Amino acid sequence: MVERAEWDETVTADLAEAVLKLDARSQDILKSRWMTEDKATLHELAAKYSVSAERIRQIEENAIRKLRGFMASAA
């Protein structure tokens, strides 16, 4: 159990560090979509950034791909 808790802490810290490597818009989109209780929709973020919902989806997808790369290189 202790080992699992340590692993979770390490992964959480690595993820937080990786998110900081993203640009501000990508950070905001990921945090709004995945890291809050009240998750924003693509359309809400599209209105906020004056772009299409499809563009928000593309930015989100690209940011997730970058995070995977950052996390893989940290491992």
Rosetta constraint file for C-alpha pairs under 8 A:
AtomPair CA 1 CA 5 HARMONIC 6.32 0.50
AtomPair CA 2 CA 6 HARMONIC 6.24 0.50
AtomPair CA 3 CA 7 HARMONIC 6.18 0.50
AtomPair CA 4 CA 8 HARMONIC 6.16 0.50
AtomPair CA 5 CA 9 HARMONIC 6.21 0.50
AtomPair CA 6 CA 10 HARMONIC 6.19 0.50
AtomPair CA 7 CA 11 HARMONIC 6.17 0.50
AtomPair CA 8 CA 12 HARMONIC 6.01 0.50
AtomPair CA 9 CA 13 HARMONIC 6.07 0.50
AtomPair CA 10 CA 14 HARMONIC 6.10 0.50
AtomPair CA 11 CA 15 HARMONIC 6.03 0.50
AtomPair CA 12 CA 16 HARMONIC 6.15 0.50
AtomPair CA 13 CA 17 HARMONIC 6.20 0.50
AtomPair CA 14 CA 18 HARMONIC 6.11 0.50
AtomPair CA 14 CA 71 HARMONIC 6.87 0.50
AtomPair CA 14 CA 74 HARMONIC 7.35 0.50
AtomPair CA 15 CA 19 HARMONIC 6.14 0.50
AtomPair CA 15 CA 67 HARMONIC 7.61 0.50
AtomPair CA 15 CA 71 HARMONIC 6.94 0.50
AtomPair CA 16 CA 20 HARMONIC 6.52 0.50
AtomPair CA 17 CA 21 HARMONIC 6.91 0.50
AtomPair CA 18 CA 22 HARMONIC 7.26 0.50
AtomPair CA 18 CA 67 HARMONIC 5.99 0.50
AtomPair CA 18 CA 70 HARMONIC 5.87 0.50
AtomPair CA 18 CA 71 HARMONIC 6.85 0.50
AtomPair CA 19 CA 27 HARMONIC 6.28 0.50
AtomPair CA 19 CA 67 HARMONIC 6.79 0.50
AtomPair CA 20 CA 27 HARMONIC 7.28 0.50
AtomPair CA 22 CA 26 HARMONIC 6.11 0.50
AtomPair CA 22 CA 27 HARMONIC 5.96 0.50
AtomPair CA 22 CA 63 HARMONIC 7.10 0.50
AtomPair CA 22 CA 66 HARMONIC 7.93 0.50
AtomPair CA 23 CA 27 HARMONIC 6.20 0.50
AtomPair CA 24 CA 28 HARMONIC 6.13 0.50
AtomPair CA 25 CA 29 HARMONIC 6.16 0.50
AtomPair CA 26 CA 30 HARMONIC 6.15 0.50
AtomPair CA 26 CA 59 HARMONIC 6.52 0.50
AtomPair CA 26 CA 60 HARMONIC 6.65 0.50
AtomPair CA 26 CA 63 HARMONIC 6.05 0.50
AtomPair CA 27 CA 31 HARMONIC 6.02 0.50
AtomPair CA 27 CA 63 HARMONIC 7.98 0.50
AtomPair CA 28 CA 32 HARMONIC 5.87 0.50
AtomPair CA 29 CA 33 HARMONIC 5.98 0.50
AtomPair CA 29 CA 45 HARMONIC 7.17 0.50
AtomPair CA 29 CA 56 HARMONIC 7.65 0.50
AtomPair CA 29 CA 59 HARMONIC 7.99 0.50
AtomPair CA 29 CA 60 HARMONIC 6.55 0.50
AtomPair CA 30 CA 34 HARMONIC 5.70 0.50
AtomPair CA 30 CA 35 HARMONIC 6.96 0.50
AtomPair CA 30 CA 60 HARMONIC 6.36 0.50
AtomPair CA 30 CA 63 HARMONIC 7.60 0.50
AtomPair CA 31 CA 35 HARMONIC 4.53 0.50
AtomPair CA 31 CA 36 HARMONIC 6.44 0.50
AtomPair CA 32 CA 36 HARMONIC 6.11 0.50
AtomPair CA 32 CA 38 HARMONIC 7.92 0.50
AtomPair CA 32 CA 39 HARMONIC 5.69 0.50
AtomPair CA 32 CA 40 HARMONIC 5.41 0.50
AtomPair CA 33 CA 39 HARMONIC 5.03 0.50
AtomPair CA 33 CA 40 HARMONIC 5.21 0.50
AtomPair CA 33 CA 41 HARMONIC 6.83 0.50
AtomPair CA 34 CA 39 HARMONIC 6.46 0.50
AtomPair CA 35 CA 39 HARMONIC 7.59 0.50
AtomPair CA 40 CA 44 HARMONIC 6.14 0.50
AtomPair CA 40 CA 45 HARMONIC 6.75 0.50
AtomPair CA 41 CA 45 HARMONIC 6.41 0.50
AtomPair CA 42 CA 46 HARMONIC 5.99 0.50
AtomPair CA 42 CA 53 HARMONIC 5.08 0.50
AtomPair CA 42 CA 54 HARMONIC 7.77 0.50
AtomPair CA 42 CA 56 HARMONIC 6.21 0.50
AtomPair CA 42 CA 57 HARMONIC 6.79 0.50
AtomPair CA 43 CA 47 HARMONIC 6.22 0.50
AtomPair CA 43 CA 52 HARMONIC 7.52 0.50
AtomPair CA 43 CA 53 HARMONIC 5.19 0.50
AtomPair CA 44 CA 48 HARMONIC 6.35 0.50
AtomPair CA 45 CA 49 HARMONIC 6.17 0.50
AtomPair CA 45 CA 53 HARMONIC 7.38 0.50
AtomPair CA 45 CA 56 HARMONIC 6.93 0.50
AtomPair CA 46 CA 50 HARMONIC 5.60 0.50
AtomPair CA 46 CA 51 HARMONIC 4.96 0.50
AtomPair CA 46 CA 52 HARMONIC 5.24 0.50
AtomPair CA 46 CA 53 HARMONIC 5.02 0.50
AtomPair CA 46 CA 55 HARMONIC 7.67 0.50
AtomPair CA 46 CA 56 HARMONIC 6.14 0.50
AtomPair CA 47 CA 51 HARMONIC 6.66 0.50
AtomPair CA 47 CA 52 HARMONIC 7.74 0.50
AtomPair CA 51 CA 55 HARMONIC 6.33 0.50
AtomPair CA 51 CA 56 HARMONIC 7.24 0.50
AtomPair CA 52 CA 56 HARMONIC 6.58 0.50
AtomPair CA 53 CA 57 HARMONIC 6.27 0.50
AtomPair CA 54 CA 58 HARMONIC 6.25 0.50
AtomPair CA 55 CA 59 HARMONIC 6.20 0.50
AtomPair CA 56 CA 60 HARMONIC 6.05 0.50
AtomPair CA 57 CA 61 HARMONIC 6.05 0.50
AtomPair CA 58 CA 62 HARMONIC 6.09 0.50
AtomPair CA 59 CA 63 HARMONIC 6.08 0.50
AtomPair CA 60 CA 64 HARMONIC 6.20 0.50
AtomPair CA 61 CA 65 HARMONIC 6.24 0.50
AtomPair CA 62 CA 66 HARMONIC 6.26 0.50
AtomPair CA 63 CA 67 HARMONIC 6.17 0.50
AtomPair CA 64 CA 68 HARMONIC 6.22 0.50
AtomPair CA 65 CA 69 HARMONIC 6.41 0.50
AtomPair CA 66 CA 70 HARMONIC 6.19 0.50
AtomPair CA 67 CA 71 HARMONIC 6.00 0.50
AtomPair CA 68 CA 72 HARMONIC 6.01 0.50
AtomPair CA 69 CA 73 HARMONIC 6.22 0.50
AtomPair CA 70 CA 74 HARMONIC 6.23 0.50
AtomPair CA 71 CA 75 HARMONIC 6.35 0.50
